[in-house]
Structure formats: C-alpha cells, structure tokens
Amino acid sequence: MTTMLYLLTLVLPLATILIVFGVRSYAAVQQAKARLASDDAYRQLAESALAAQSQIASSLAAMEANLSDLRIRVAAVETILKAVE
C-alpha cells in the first residue's frame, strides 16, 4: 500500500500541472478566436463605413451640381427682373 501511496503522491501533482497547462492553453486559444472574430467585425464595419462615405460623396457632388444649376437660373431671373424695372 505504501507503493500505491507513493505513486499517488507523484502522479497527482504532475496531473494537476498538466491540467493547469491544458486549461491555460485552451483559454489562450479561445481568446485568439474571440480576437479574430472581433477583428473581422471591425473590418466589416470599416468596409461598410467606406461604402457609406463614398455614397455620401457622390450624393454631395450631385447636390453641388444642382445648386450650381440653381444659381445660374436665379442669376438669370435676377437679370430679367432688373431689366423689367
């Protein structure tokens, strides 16, 4: 029975060390997976923000063109009104 007790006192601390090492490595793997998922989410967010920004820029260019056209028309109307006075 002393041999069994001796082996038990050797095996249990070693098993504890192995279990702790396994749990820590598993936690590191899970953290890496979570970080990768987070990075992908940020990448998708950046891509959608870039698409929205380009759409806003094109809308702004169209508005500027319309505003320029309106300025030309208002100037023509002002010219006509000044001629009538």
Number of C-alpha atoms within 10 A of each C-alpha: 6 7 8 9 10 10 11 12 11 11 12 11 11 12 11 11 12 12 12 12 12 12 12 12 12 12 12 12 12 12 12 12 12 12 12 12 12 12 12 12 12 12 12 12 12 12 12 12 12 12 12 12 12 12 12 12 12 12 12 12 12 12 12 12 12 12 12 12 12 12 12 12 12 12 12 12 12 12 11 11 10 9 8 7 5
